[in-house]
């Protein structure tokens, strides 16, 4: 790489980078950029995963408490064997369900705070990953036959898609865990309990029915469904089609400037989605 004066990343600069010390400075900046992108992609990913895991752990504790609160309180003591819990048992049941409701409110406030502080960060990262996948796919197609450049582009594409999948996967995990609290409350042994106990259970169910979804910029849901339907997944086919079109198009120069002809190989044209074919007409540059 040093002897051939080849950069670690094939990029364009408006000046000659093959001479010293420009070449060495550019190499250093690309190494620093690699570490910064890695920190942006993986350090924030670990923090995001920890925040989601903390929330899911607390929600699982609420589920376990709901499913065991009555069994633990009613089974040991019964009033003269008639199956009716004593006043002390009812009071303990009510106190425990109050603690569960307070715990649920605290977790819900934690989720809202996490949403407020991370929605713009997650949105920016997902947008960056989408642009990275599109650029990597386009670059890979334009460098067909160059093993080194194609390998770099494919590795960047796969890495960006994996990171986006982890973000969306944890978002789906959090939404499903939050919704499962509602099912745990409904499946708890609440039949025959005092009205105050049932009101507390219904309160948890009503809050859980609304659901919770992490959203990027408070607009786009961070979930597997969004990941599968996003344009990032379709970036490879669209970028490859456009790349092949550019490789097989005829460029010519006239007195009026450069123009791009739409004489593309039939096999490439047939592979292009309609949304791309509509925009591959002639244009002035």
VOPAGU-2260 file (C-alpha; in pm, 1 decimal, decimal comma):
REM VOPAGU-2260
SITE   aa  ch    i         X         Y         Z
SITE  UNK   A    0       0,0       0,0       0,0
SITE  UNK   A    1     283,6     237,6      89,2
SITE  UNK   A    2     503,2     151,0    -208,0
SITE  UNK   A    3     214,9     172,3    -455,4
SITE  UNK   A    4      82,4     492,7    -294,4
SITE  UNK   A    5    -264,7     338,9    -261,4
SITE  UNK   A    6    -499,1     479,0      -1,0
SITE  UNK   A    7    -669,5     255,5     252,7
SITE  UNK   A    8   -1005,0     380,2     121,2
SITE  UNK   A    9   -1047,6     474,5    -240,7
SITE  UNK   A   10   -1167,7     833,3    -207,5
SITE  UNK   A   11   -1149,0    1144,7    -420,8
SITE  UNK   A   12    -958,3    1456,5    -319,6
SITE  UNK   A   13    -927,8    1783,0    -514,2
SITE  UNK   A   14    -547,3    1765,6    -495,7
SITE  UNK   A   15    -265,2    1520,6    -556,9
SITE  UNK   A   16    -235,9    1276,1    -266,3
SITE  UNK   A   17      50,1    1063,3    -400,0
SITE  UNK   A   18     327,1    1296,8    -287,5
SITE  UNK   A   19     478,4    1326,5      60,6
SITE  UNK   A   20     378,3    1436,0     316,4
SITE  UNK   A   21      23,6    1464,4     177,0
SITE  UNK   A   22      -3,8    1089,4     129,9
SITE  UNK   A   23      95,9    1013,2     490,5
SITE  UNK   A   24    -139,1    1276,8     632,0
SITE  UNK   A   25    -432,0    1137,5     432,5
SITE  UNK   A   26    -353,3     786,0     551,6
SITE  UNK   A   27    -350,0     903,2     914,1
SITE  UNK   A   28    -682,2    1084,3     872,7
SITE  UNK   A   29    -839,3     771,4     723,3
SITE  UNK   A   30    -716,5     560,2    1015,0
SITE  UNK   A   31    -859,1     811,9    1263,2
SITE  UNK   A   32   -1186,2     817,3    1069,7
SITE  UNK   A   33   -1202,4     436,8    1090,6
SITE  UNK   A   34   -1170,8     443,9    1469,8
SITE  UNK   A   35   -1429,1     722,0    1500,2
SITE  UNK   A   36   -1681,0     539,0    1283,8
SITE  UNK   A   37   -1621,3     220,2    1482,0
SITE  UNK   A   38   -1680,3     404,6    1809,1
SITE  UNK   A   39   -1994,2     566,2    1668,8
SITE  UNK   A   40   -2129,3     234,9    1547,8
SITE  UNK   A   41   -2038,0       0,2    1832,0
SITE  UNK   A   42   -1993,3     210,3    2148,2
SITE  UNK   A   43   -2337,1     369,2    2112,6
SITE  UNK   A   44   -2477,6      31,7    2013,7
SITE  UNK   A   45   -2359,8    -121,7    2341,9
SITE  UNK   A   46   -2502,5     168,8    2542,9
SITE  UNK   A   47   -2835,0     137,7    2360,7
SITE  UNK   A   48   -2843,2    -238,1    2420,6
SITE  UNK   A   49   -2772,8    -188,6    2792,3
SITE  UNK   A   50   -3053,7      65,8    2827,5
SITE  UNK   A   51   -3300,4    -166,3    2656,3
SITE  UNK   A   52   -3188,8    -468,3    2860,6
SITE  UNK   A   53   -3236,3    -273,1    3185,0
SITE  UNK   A   54   -3591,9    -185,1    3084,4
SITE  UNK   A   55   -3671,4    -543,6    2978,4
SITE  UNK   A   56   -3534,1    -680,1    3305,6
SITE  UNK   A   57   -3758,2    -451,0    3510,6
SITE  UNK   A   58   -4060,8    -541,2    3298,4
SITE  UNK   A   59   -3992,3    -911,5    3356,5
SITE  UNK   A   60   -3978,9    -845,7    3731,6
SITE  UNK   A   61   -4321,8    -680,6    3709,5
SITE  UNK   A   62   -4456,5    -980,5    3519,7
SITE  UNK   A   63   -4326,3   -1225,6    3778,5
SITE  UNK   A   64   -4468,8   -1019,3    4063,9
SITE  UNK   A   65   -4811,0   -1004,4    3899,4
SITE  UNK   A   66   -4823,8   -1379,1    3842,0
SITE  UNK   A   67   -4722,7   -1469,2    4198,6
SITE  UNK   A   68   -4866,2   -1199,0    4420,3
SITE  UNK   A   69   -5195,3   -1378,5    4502,3
SITE  UNK   A   70   -5059,8   -1733,3    4524,6
SITE  UNK   A   71   -4800,7   -1628,5    4777,2
SITE  UNK   A   72   -5044,5   -1428,2    4990,2
SITE  UNK   A   73   -5354,0   -1645,9    4983,3
SITE  UNK   A   74   -5220,6   -2000,1    5006,8
SITE  UNK   A   75   -5061,5   -1997,9    5355,4
SITE  UNK   A   76   -5356,9   -1875,8    5561,7
SITE  UNK   A   77   -5730,7   -1925,0    5524,5
SITE  UNK   A   78   -6006,0   -1822,4    5758,0
SITE  UNK   A   79   -6121,5   -2145,6    5925,1
SITE  UNK   A   80   -6068,6   -2349,1    5609,6
SITE  UNK   A   81   -6353,0   -2187,1    5414,3
SITE  UNK   A   82   -6123,2   -2063,4    5133,2
SITE  UNK   A   83   -6167,8   -1693,9    5215,4
SITE  UNK   A   84   -5848,0   -1493,4    5272,1
SITE  UNK   A   85   -5816,6   -1309,1    5599,8
SITE  UNK   A   86   -5811,8    -930,1    5623,9
SITE  UNK   A   87   -5437,7    -944,4    5678,7
SITE  UNK   A   88   -5393,0   -1137,7    5354,2
SITE  UNK   A   89   -5609,8    -889,6    5162,6
SITE  UNK   A   90   -5411,2    -597,8    5301,8
SITE  UNK   A   91   -5081,1    -758,5    5204,2
SITE  UNK   A   92   -5218,2    -828,2    4854,3
SITE  UNK   A   93   -5324,1    -465,8    4818,1
SITE  UNK   A   94   -4987,5    -336,3    4940,5
SITE  UNK   A   95   -4799,1    -558,9    4698,3
SITE  UNK   A   96   -5009,0    -461,9    4399,2
SITE  UNK   A   97   -4956,1     -95,1    4489,2
SITE  UNK   A   98   -4581,8    -156,7    4483,2
SITE  UNK   A   99   -4619,1    -322,9    4144,2
SITE  UNK   A  100   -4815,1     -25,5    4007,9
SITE  UNK   A  101   -4552,2     217,7    4136,6
SITE  UNK   A  102   -4277,0       2,1    3984,7
SITE  UNK   A  103   -4462,1      -3,9    3653,3
SITE  UNK   A  104   -4496,1     376,0    3658,3
SITE  UNK   A  105   -4125,0     416,8    3727,4
SITE  UNK   A  106   -4033,4     187,2    3438,6
SITE  UNK   A  107   -4271,4     374,9    3209,0
SITE  UNK   A  108   -4110,5     709,0    3305,2
SITE  UNK   A  109   -3768,9     553,5    3242,4
SITE  UNK   A  110   -3878,4     447,0    2893,7
SITE  UNK   A  111   -4014,7     791,3    2814,6
SITE  UNK   A  112   -3690,0     953,7    2930,9
SITE  UNK   A  113   -3486,7     710,5    2721,0
SITE  UNK   A  114   -3707,4     790,8    2423,4
SITE  UNK   A  115   -3657,8    1165,3    2468,0
SITE  UNK   A  116   -3279,2    1142,4    2490,9
SITE  UNK   A  117   -3209,7     877,3    2227,3
SITE  UNK   A  118   -3465,6     933,5    1950,4
SITE  UNK   A  119   -3256,5    1187,7    1757,9
SITE  UNK   A  120   -2934,4     988,4    1810,8
SITE  UNK   A  121   -3092,3     664,2    1687,8
SITE  UNK   A  122   -3248,5     846,4    1394,1
SITE  UNK   A  123   -2914,3     992,0    1290,4
SITE  UNK   A  124   -2738,7     656,5    1320,5
SITE  UNK   A  125   -3004,7     473,8    1116,8
SITE  UNK   A  126   -2992,7     742,7     847,1
SITE  UNK   A  127   -2613,3     716,2     838,8
SITE  UNK   A  128   -2635,3     335,5     811,1
SITE  UNK   A  129   -2888,6     361,1     527,9
SITE  UNK   A  130   -2663,9     597,5     333,4
SITE  UNK   A  131   -2366,3     371,6     403,5
SITE  UNK   A  132   -2542,7      64,4     263,5
SITE  UNK   A  133   -2652,4     249,7     -49,6
SITE  UNK   A  134   -2303,9     389,0    -108,7
SITE  UNK   A  135   -2135,7      53,5     -42,2
SITE  UNK   A  136   -2367,7    -129,1    -283,0
SITE  UNK   A  137   -2318,5     132,7    -552,0
SITE  UNK   A  138   -1939,8     122,6    -506,4
SITE  UNK   A  139   -1927,8    -256,4    -521,0
SITE  UNK   A  140   -2108,7    -259,8    -854,8
SITE  UNK   A  141   -1891,0      11,8   -1003,8
SITE  UNK   A  142   -1578,8    -186,0    -904,0
SITE  UNK   A  143   -1677,0    -520,6   -1053,4
SITE  UNK   A  144   -1360,5    -715,7   -1121,4
SITE  UNK   A  145   -1153,8    -531,9    -859,0
SITE  UNK   A  146   -1142,5    -787,8    -579,1
SITE  UNK   A  147   -1001,1    -554,1    -314,3
SITE  UNK   A  148   -1251,1    -272,3    -362,4
SITE  UNK   A  149   -1545,0    -510,6    -395,2
SITE  UNK   A  150   -1447,7    -692,3     -75,0
SITE  UNK   A  151   -1424,7    -363,8     115,6
SITE  UNK   A  152   -1762,9    -250,3     -12,4
SITE  UNK   A  153   -1933,3    -579,0      69,5
SITE  UNK   A  154   -1783,6    -582,7     418,9
SITE  UNK   A  155   -1905,5    -227,9     482,0
SITE  UNK   A  156   -2249,8    -317,3     349,3
SITE  UNK   A  157   -2283,7    -630,0     564,8
SITE  UNK   A  158   -2150,9    -452,9     874,5
SITE  UNK   A  159   -2391,9    -160,8     837,4
SITE  UNK   A  160   -2686,8    -394,4     784,6
SITE  UNK   A  161   -2593,5    -597,0    1093,2
SITE  UNK   A  162   -2574,9    -286,3    1310,7
SITE  UNK   A  163   -2912,6    -162,8    1180,1
SITE  UNK   A  164   -3063,2    -505,8    1245,4
SITE  UNK   A  165   -2941,0    -499,6    1606,9
SITE  UNK   A  166   -3092,2    -155,7    1666,6
SITE  UNK   A  167   -3427,2    -260,6    1521,6
SITE  UNK   A  168   -3417,8    -601,6    1691,0
SITE  UNK   A  169   -3372,7    -451,6    2037,6
SITE  UNK   A  170   -3655,5    -208,0    1964,3
SITE  UNK   A  171   -3886,7    -497,9    1881,5
SITE  UNK   A  172   -3773,7    -685,0    2194,0
SITE  UNK   A  173   -3860,4    -386,4    2413,8
SITE  UNK   A  174   -4201,5    -338,4    2252,2
SITE  UNK   A  175   -4290,4    -707,3    2289,7
SITE  UNK   A  176   -4174,2    -718,4    2652,2
SITE  UNK   A  177   -4376,0    -408,2    2738,4
SITE  UNK   A  178   -4685,2    -561,7    2578,3
SITE  UNK   A  179   -4634,1    -888,9    2766,9
SITE  UNK   A  180   -4701,8    -708,5    3098,2
SITE  UNK   A  181   -5062,6    -668,9    2987,2
SITE  UNK   A  182   -5097,0   -1042,1    2932,0
SITE  UNK   A  183   -4934,4   -1114,7    3267,0
SITE  UNK   A  184   -5179,4    -881,8    3442,8
SITE  UNK   A  185   -5477,1   -1046,1    3271,3
SITE  UNK   A  186   -5351,7   -1396,3    3346,6
SITE  UNK   A  187   -5292,4   -1318,0    3712,8
SITE  UNK   A  188   -5529,3   -1469,4    3967,7
SITE  UNK   A  189   -5743,6   -1158,0    4010,6
SITE  UNK   A  190   -6089,7   -1321,1    4004,2
SITE  UNK   A  191   -6256,5   -1290,8    4344,7
SITE  UNK   A  192   -6012,1   -1033,5    4475,4
SITE  UNK   A  193   -6126,3    -703,0    4630,5
SITE  UNK   A  194   -6238,2    -423,7    4399,4
SITE  UNK   A  195   -5939,0    -208,6    4487,3
SITE  UNK   A  196   -5705,6    -488,8    4378,5
SITE  UNK   A  197   -5893,4    -529,5    4049,3
SITE  UNK   A  198   -5873,5    -155,2    3983,3
SITE  UNK   A  199   -5496,8    -168,0    4023,3
SITE  UNK   A  200   -5475,7    -457,3    3777,4
SITE  UNK   A  201   -5699,7    -276,3    3527,9
SITE  UNK   A  202   -5478,4      32,6    3557,2
SITE  UNK   A  203   -5171,8    -169,7    3454,7
SITE  UNK   A  204   -5364,5    -325,7    3165,8
SITE  UNK   A  205   -5483,5      14,1    3036,2
SITE  UNK   A  206   -5130,4     157,2    3039,3
SITE  UNK   A  207   -4990,4    -151,3    2866,6
SITE  UNK   A  208   -5261,0    -151,7    2597,6
SITE  UNK   A  209   -5124,7     176,0    2464,2
SITE  UNK   A  210   -4797,7      -2,6    2397,0
SITE  UNK   A  211   -4452,2     145,8    2370,4
SITE  UNK   A  212   -4226,7     178,2    2069,0
SITE  UNK   A  213   -3887,3     334,0    2039,1
SITE  UNK   A  214   -3899,9     583,0    1754,1
SITE  UNK   A  215   -3630,2     757,8    1556,8
SITE  UNK   A  216   -3701,3    1131,2    1564,5
SITE  UNK   A  217   -4031,4    1030,4    1731,1
SITE  UNK   A  218   -4165,3     941,1    1385,8
SITE  UNK   A  219   -4014,0     615,4    1254,0
SITE  UNK   A  220   -4060,8     303,6    1463,8
SITE  UNK   A  221   -3736,0     124,7    1549,6
SITE  UNK   A  222   -3849,7    -232,9    1489,1
SITE  UNK   A  223   -3792,2    -535,2    1270,0
SITE  UNK   A  224   -4091,5    -446,5    1052,7
SITE  UNK   A  225   -3939,7    -106,6     977,8
SITE  UNK   A  226   -3604,4    -271,3     905,7
SITE  UNK   A  227   -3756,1    -516,0     657,3
SITE  UNK   A  228   -3965,4    -251,9     481,2
SITE  UNK   A  229   -3700,0      21,1     474,6
SITE  UNK   A  230   -3517,7     130,8     164,6
SITE  UNK   A  231   -3191,8      19,5     321,0
SITE  UNK   A  232   -3285,4    -343,0     254,3
SITE  UNK   A  233   -3360,8    -265,8    -109,4
SITE  UNK   A  234   -3048,7     -53,1    -153,7
SITE  UNK   A  235   -2843,0    -338,1    -296,5
SITE  UNK   A  236   -3077,8    -414,8    -585,6
SITE  UNK   A  237   -3136,6     -49,5    -671,5
SITE  UNK   A  238   -2774,5      56,5    -641,3
SITE  UNK   A  239   -2654,8    -247,1    -836,9
SITE  UNK   A  240   -2901,9    -172,2   -1113,2
SITE  UNK   A  241   -2795,1     191,2   -1132,3
SITE  UNK   A  242   -2428,9      92,6   -1116,7
SITE  UNK   A  243   -2463,1    -152,5   -1401,9
SITE  UNK   A  244   -2650,7     110,4   -1598,0
SITE  UNK   A  245   -2366,1     356,9   -1554,4
SITE  UNK   A  246   -2107,7      96,9   -1651,9
SITE  UNK   A  247   -2288,7       2,9   -1972,3
SITE  UNK   A  248   -2408,5     346,7   -2078,1
SITE  UNK   A  249   -2251,1     546,4   -2358,4
SITE  UNK   A  250   -2083,9     871,4   -2263,5
SITE  UNK   A  251   -2013,0    1130,6   -2524,3
SITE  UNK   A  252   -1913,1    1493,9   -2532,7
SITE  UNK   A  253   -2046,2    1769,3   -2753,2
SITE  UNK   A  254   -2026,1    2146,3   -2780,0
SITE  UNK   A  255   -2326,2    2168,6   -2550,0
SITE  UNK   A  256   -2150,3    1976,4   -2273,0
SITE  UNK   A  257   -2168,4    1622,4   -2145,4
SITE  UNK   A  258   -2486,4    1424,0   -2178,7
SITE  UNK   A  259   -2590,9    1086,8   -2053,2
SITE  UNK   A  260   -2755,4     855,7   -2304,4
SITE  UNK   A  261   -3016,6     606,1   -2195,3
SITE  UNK   A  262   -2889,1     338,6   -2435,1
SITE  UNK   A  263   -2845,0      65,5   -2174,8
SITE  UNK   A  264   -2806,1    -304,9   -2228,0
SITE  UNK   A  265   -3140,8    -480,7   -2236,2
SITE  UNK   A  266   -3047,0    -717,5   -1957,9
SITE  UNK   A  267   -2965,9    -425,5   -1725,9
SITE  UNK   A  268   -3281,7    -238,4   -1822,0
SITE  UNK   A  269   -3497,6    -542,1   -1745,4
SITE  UNK   A  270   -3341,6    -577,1   -1399,3
SITE  UNK   A  271   -3413,6    -219,1   -1298,3
SITE  UNK   A  272   -3719,9    -154,7   -1080,9
SITE  UNK   A  273   -3979,3      78,3   -1237,4
SITE  UNK   A  274   -3889,2     355,4    -991,2
SITE  UNK   A  275   -3533,8     363,3   -1128,8
SITE  UNK   A  276   -3624,1     316,5   -1495,8
SITE  UNK   A  277   -3842,8     626,0   -1481,1
SITE  UNK   A  278   -3544,1     838,6   -1376,3
SITE  UNK   A  279   -3285,5     702,2   -1619,0
SITE  UNK   A  280   -3370,1     935,2   -1904,9
SITE  UNK   A  281   -3128,8    1174,2   -2069,3
SITE  UNK   A  282   -3015,9    1473,8   -1866,9
SITE  UNK   A  283   -2775,7    1761,3   -1905,5
SITE  UNK   A  284   -2474,6    1780,9   -1680,5
